[in-house]
Protein backbone atom coordinates (compact mmCIF):
# COMPACT_ATOMS: atom_id res chain seq x y z
CA UNK A 1 0.00 0.00 0.00
CA UNK A 2 2.79 2.42 0.84
CA UNK A 3 4.54 1.83 -2.49
CA UNK A 4 1.40 2.51 -4.56
CA UNK A 5 0.61 5.72 -2.63
CA UNK A 6 4.23 6.84 -3.10
CA UNK A 7 4.00 6.24 -6.86
CA UNK A 8 0.66 8.06 -7.04
CA UNK A 9 2.04 11.07 -5.15
CA UNK A 10 5.10 11.08 -7.40
CA UNK A 11 2.92 11.10 -10.53
CA UNK A 12 0.93 14.06 -9.20
CA UNK A 13 4.03 15.97 -8.11
CA UNK A 14 6.07 15.50 -11.31
CA UNK A 15 3.96 17.85 -13.50
CA UNK A 16 4.01 20.54 -10.79
CA UNK A 17 7.82 20.35 -10.54
CA UNK A 18 8.18 20.37 -14.33
CA UNK A 19 5.92 23.44 -14.69
CA UNK A 20 7.75 25.27 -11.89
CA UNK A 21 11.12 24.49 -13.45
CA UNK A 22 9.94 25.67 -16.86
CA UNK A 23 8.48 28.87 -15.41
CA UNK A 24 11.68 29.67 -13.47
CA UNK A 25 13.80 28.84 -16.50
CA UNK A 26 11.82 31.09 -18.82
CA UNK A 27 11.82 33.95 -16.37
CA UNK A 28 15.54 33.63 -15.58
CA UNK A 29 16.45 33.05 -19.22
CA UNK A 30 14.86 36.33 -20.19
CA UNK A 31 17.33 38.17 -17.97
CA UNK A 32 20.72 38.82 -19.51
CA UNK A 33 23.98 38.46 -17.70
CA UNK A 34 25.98 41.66 -17.22
CA UNK A 35 28.55 42.27 -19.94
CA UNK A 36 31.21 42.57 -17.23
CA UNK A 37 30.61 39.00 -16.05
CA UNK A 38 33.23 36.50 -17.20
CA UNK A 39 32.31 33.23 -18.92
CA UNK A 40 34.55 31.37 -16.47
CA UNK A 41 36.78 32.00 -13.47
CA UNK A 42 39.11 29.93 -11.35
CA UNK A 43 40.15 30.29 -7.76
CA UNK A 44 42.40 28.92 -5.05
CA UNK A 45 41.99 29.05 -1.32
CA UNK A 46 43.17 27.71 2.00
CA UNK A 47 41.83 27.76 5.49
CA UNK A 48 40.84 25.83 8.57
CA UNK A 49 38.37 22.94 8.70
CA UNK A 50 36.57 21.80 11.85
CA UNK A 51 35.44 18.19 12.21
CA UNK A 52 33.62 16.42 15.04
CA UNK A 53 36.14 14.16 16.79
CA UNK A 54 38.95 15.52 14.65
CA UNK A 55 39.38 19.04 15.96
CA UNK A 56 40.69 21.66 13.57
CA UNK A 57 42.66 20.85 10.47
CA UNK A 58 43.59 22.45 7.18
CA UNK A 59 41.75 22.81 3.88
CA UNK A 60 43.07 23.51 0.37
CA UNK A 61 40.51 24.46 -2.28
CA UNK A 62 40.61 24.78 -6.06
CA UNK A 63 37.57 26.08 -7.99
CA UNK A 64 36.51 26.42 -11.60
CA UNK A 65 33.36 28.49 -12.13
CA UNK A 66 31.30 28.78 -15.32
CA UNK A 67 28.74 31.46 -16.12
CA UNK A 68 25.22 30.45 -17.17
CA UNK A 69 22.59 32.28 -19.25
CA UNK A 70 20.67 32.93 -16.00
CA UNK A 71 21.49 36.11 -14.13
CA UNK A 72 23.24 35.61 -10.78
CA UNK A 73 23.50 31.80 -11.18
CA UNK A 74 26.76 30.02 -11.98
CA UNK A 75 28.03 26.44 -11.97
CA UNK A 76 31.18 25.66 -10.01
CA UNK A 77 33.44 22.62 -9.78
CA UNK A 78 35.44 22.36 -6.56
CA UNK A 79 38.31 20.13 -5.57
CA UNK A 80 39.35 20.18 -1.93
CA UNK A 81 41.75 18.42 0.39
CA UNK A 82 40.95 18.58 4.10
CA UNK A 83 43.26 16.99 6.66
CA UNK A 84 43.35 16.44 10.41
CA UNK A 85 46.09 14.86 12.53
CA UNK A 86 43.64 12.69 14.47
CA UNK A 87 41.38 11.63 11.58
CA UNK A 88 43.45 11.71 8.39
CA UNK A 89 42.69 13.25 5.03
CA UNK A 90 39.49 13.70 3.01
CA UNK A 91 39.62 14.59 -0.68
CA UNK A 92 36.47 15.86 -2.41
CA UNK A 93 35.32 16.70 -5.92
CA UNK A 94 31.95 18.48 -6.02
CA UNK A 95 29.65 20.13 -8.52
CA UNK A 96 27.86 23.19 -7.15
CA UNK A 97 25.42 25.94 -8.00
CA UNK A 98 26.37 29.47 -6.94
CA UNK A 99 23.76 32.19 -6.52
CA UNK A 100 25.50 35.58 -6.24
CA UNK A 101 24.16 39.12 -6.10
CA UNK A 102 26.57 41.99 -6.61
CA UNK A 103 26.24 44.97 -4.26
CA UNK A 104 28.83 47.48 -5.43
CA UNK A 105 32.28 45.97 -4.88
CA UNK A 106 30.89 43.27 -2.56
CA UNK A 107 29.30 40.10 -3.96
CA UNK A 108 27.67 37.84 -1.35
CA UNK A 109 26.74 34.34 -2.54
CA UNK A 110 25.15 31.03 -1.61
CA UNK A 111 26.83 27.82 -2.76
CA UNK A 112 25.65 24.21 -2.60
CA UNK A 113 25.99 20.94 -4.42
CA UNK A 114 26.83 17.25 -4.50
CA UNK A 115 29.94 15.20 -5.05
CA UNK A 116 32.30 12.46 -4.06
CA UNK A 117 34.34 12.34 -0.86
CA UNK A 118 37.31 10.00 -0.45
CA UNK A 119 38.36 9.44 3.14
CA UNK A 120 41.54 7.57 4.07
CA UNK A 121 40.68 3.99 4.97
CA UNK A 122 36.96 4.42 4.19
CA UNK A 123 36.74 4.60 0.40
CA UNK A 124 34.61 6.98 -1.65
CA UNK A 125 31.21 8.24 -0.45
CA UNK A 126 28.50 10.43 -1.97
CA UNK A 127 27.94 13.71 -0.11
CA UNK A 128 26.30 17.11 0.00
CA UNK A 129 27.61 20.57 0.79
CA UNK A 130 26.27 24.06 1.24
CA UNK A 131 27.36 27.40 2.55
CA UNK A 132 27.75 31.14 2.23
CA UNK A 133 30.51 33.42 1.06
CA UNK A 134 31.40 36.84 -0.20
CA UNK A 135 33.97 38.21 -2.60
CA UNK A 136 35.34 41.65 -3.37
CA UNK A 137 35.38 42.86 -6.98
CA UNK A 138 38.73 44.61 -7.20
CA UNK A 139 39.45 44.09 -10.88
CA UNK A 140 41.01 40.90 -12.21
CA UNK A 141 41.68 39.44 -8.75
CA UNK A 142 38.76 38.91 -6.38
CA UNK A 143 39.52 37.91 -2.78
CA UNK A 144 36.83 35.72 -1.21
CA UNK A 145 35.87 34.16 2.10
CA UNK A 146 33.40 31.30 2.48
CA UNK A 147 32.01 29.02 5.15
CA UNK A 148 30.59 25.64 4.12
CA UNK A 149 29.31 22.43 5.62
CA UNK A 150 30.19 19.11 3.94
CA UNK A 151 28.37 15.89 4.92
CA UNK A 152 29.25 12.53 3.38
CA UNK A 153 27.36 10.01 5.52
CA UNK A 154 23.67 9.48 6.15
CA UNK A 155 24.09 9.64 9.93
CA UNK A 156 26.03 12.94 9.65
CA UNK A 157 29.03 11.54 11.54
CA UNK A 158 31.39 12.15 8.61
CA UNK A 159 31.28 15.89 8.06
CA UNK A 160 33.48 18.97 8.01
CA UNK A 161 33.02 22.72 8.25
CA UNK A 162 35.79 24.61 6.42
CA UNK A 163 36.35 28.35 6.57
CA UNK A 164 38.30 29.28 3.46
CA UNK A 165 40.09 32.43 2.34
CA UNK A 166 41.10 32.63 -1.30
CA UNK A 167 41.53 34.46 -4.56
CA UNK A 168 39.33 34.23 -7.64
CA UNK A 169 40.77 35.10 -11.06
Secondary structure per residue as TSV (DSSP state, phi and psi in degrees):
chain	resnum	aa	ss	phi	psi
A	1	X	-	360.0	-41.1
A	2	X	H	-63.4	-41.3
A	3	X	H	-63.7	-43.2
A	4	X	H	-67.8	-36.7
A	5	X	H	-70.3	-33.2
A	6	X	H	-64.6	-45.0
A	7	X	H	-64.3	-39.9
A	8	X	H	-64.7	-44.4
A	9	X	H	-63.9	-38.5
A	10	X	H	-65.1	-39.7
A	11	X	H	-65.2	-36.3
A	12	X	H	-74.5	-33.5
A	13	X	H	-79.8	-30.2
A	14	X	H	-58.2	-46.8
A	15	X	H	-64.6	-34.0
A	16	X	H	-65.4	-45.1
A	17	X	H	-64.0	-42.9
A	18	X	H	-62.2	-44.0
A	19	X	H	-65.4	-41.7
A	20	X	H	-63.8	-41.7
A	21	X	H	-64.2	-43.7
A	22	X	H	-63.0	-44.4
A	23	X	H	-61.5	-47.4
A	24	X	H	-63.6	-39.3
A	25	X	H	-66.2	-41.3
A	26	X	H	-67.0	-43.0
A	27	X	H	-66.2	-46.0
A	28	X	H	-70.2	-35.3
A	29	X	H	-67.0	-25.9
A	30	X	H	-72.2	-22.4
A	31	X	S	-83.2	139.5
A	32	X	-	-99.6	145.7
A	33	X	-	-73.4	146.3
A	34	X	-	-59.1	144.1
A	35	X	T	-63.0	-24.4
A	36	X	T	-78.2	-14.5
A	37	X	S	-71.2	139.0
A	38	X	-	-86.4	150.3
A	39	X	S	-69.8	-26.1
A	40	X	E	-154.8	159.3
A	41	X	E	-148.4	155.2
A	42	X	E	-128.8	158.7
A	43	X	E	-149.4	161.2
A	44	X	E	-134.9	149.0
A	45	X	E	-156.4	164.1
A	46	X	E	-147.8	159.6
A	47	X	E	-178.7	-156.7
A	48	X	E	-116.2	142.3
A	49	X	E	-126.2	125.1
A	50	X	E	-93.3	144.5
A	51	X	E	-146.1	132.5
A	52	X	T	-58.7	127.6
A	53	X	T	80.5	-6.7
A	54	X	T	-117.0	-10.1
A	55	X	E	71.8	-148.8
A	56	X	E	-101.7	139.9
A	57	X	E	-135.6	-162.0
A	58	X	E	-111.7	158.3
A	59	X	E	-137.2	137.6
A	60	X	E	-119.4	133.4
A	61	X	E	-130.7	137.0
A	62	X	E	-126.3	133.9
A	63	X	E	-128.7	150.8
A	64	X	E	-136.5	116.1
A	65	X	E	-116.2	135.7
A	66	X	E	-118.9	134.6
A	67	X	E	-72.8	154.3
A	68	X	-	-121.4	168.3
A	69	X	S	-67.7	-14.7
A	70	X	S	-89.8	130.8
A	71	X	T	-61.0	135.7
A	72	X	T	72.0	2.3
A	73	X	E	-119.7	125.2
A	74	X	E	-127.8	164.9
A	75	X	E	-111.6	136.1
A	76	X	E	-134.8	134.2
A	77	X	E	-104.4	129.5
A	78	X	E	-122.9	137.9
A	79	X	E	-120.2	130.8
A	80	X	E	-139.1	149.9
A	81	X	E	-126.4	119.3
A	82	X	E	-115.7	136.1
A	83	X	E	-140.9	145.3
A	84	X	E	-134.2	143.2
A	85	X	T	-62.8	-41.9
A	86	X	T	-78.5	-27.1
A	87	X	T	-110.3	-31.7
A	88	X	E	110.1	-154.9
A	89	X	E	-116.3	145.5
A	90	X	E	-126.4	127.4
A	91	X	E	-111.7	134.7
A	92	X	E	-131.5	150.4
A	93	X	E	-133.6	115.7
A	94	X	E	-129.1	150.9
A	95	X	E	-108.3	130.2
A	96	X	E	-134.7	156.6
A	97	X	E	-104.7	139.5
A	98	X	E	-122.2	122.3
A	99	X	E	-107.6	113.4
A	100	X	E	-123.6	146.2
A	101	X	E	-134.3	113.6
A	102	X	E	-75.4	131.6
A	103	X	E	-126.8	83.5
A	104	X	T	71.5	-124.2
A	105	X	T	-87.7	-8.7
A	106	X	E	-101.3	132.6
A	107	X	E	-126.2	94.2
A	108	X	E	-74.4	151.1
A	109	X	E	-149.5	158.1
A	110	X	E	-110.1	140.8
A	111	X	E	-135.9	141.1
A	112	X	E	-166.1	151.9
A	113	X	E	-178.8	-163.2
A	114	X	E	-131.6	161.3
A	115	X	E	177.7	-168.4
A	116	X	E	-108.8	141.0
A	117	X	E	-126.7	122.9
A	118	X	E	-109.5	114.8
A	119	X	E	-107.9	138.2
A	120	X	T	-54.6	128.2
A	121	X	T	77.4	-1.8
A	122	X	T	-121.8	-9.9
A	123	X	E	83.4	-163.9
A	124	X	E	-100.5	136.8
A	125	X	E	-129.8	152.0
A	126	X	E	-80.6	142.2
A	127	X	E	-150.8	173.1
A	128	X	E	-123.7	156.8
A	129	X	E	-149.2	156.9
A	130	X	E	-163.8	155.4
A	131	X	E	179.7	-169.1
A	132	X	E	-131.3	156.5
A	133	X	E	-161.1	176.7
A	134	X	E	-151.5	149.9
A	135	X	E	-135.7	153.8
A	136	X	E	-100.7	133.6
A	137	X	-	-94.6	95.8
A	138	X	-	-116.7	36.2
A	139	X	S	101.4	-136.5
A	140	X	S	-71.2	-28.7
A	141	X	-	-107.5	128.7
A	142	X	E	-122.7	105.5
A	143	X	E	-67.3	145.4
A	144	X	E	-139.6	159.3
A	145	X	E	-137.3	136.7
A	146	X	E	-146.9	150.7
A	147	X	E	-123.7	124.0
A	148	X	E	-133.1	161.7
A	149	X	E	-121.2	126.4
A	150	X	E	-113.3	132.2
A	151	X	E	-131.7	124.6
A	152	X	-	-129.2	33.0
A	153	X	S	-150.1	148.8
A	154	X	T	-63.5	-33.2
A	155	X	T	-87.9	6.4
A	156	X	S	62.5	20.0
A	157	X	-	-82.1	-27.4
A	158	X	S	-101.0	100.4
A	159	X	E	-154.4	163.1
A	160	X	E	-149.5	151.5
A	161	X	E	-127.1	93.5
A	162	X	E	-89.2	141.8
A	163	X	E	-111.2	116.3
A	164	X	E	-119.3	135.5
A	165	X	E	-110.9	138.0
A	166	X	E	-160.6	-174.5
A	167	X	E	-127.3	137.4
A	168	X	E	-113.3	134.2
A	169	X	-	-117.9	360.0
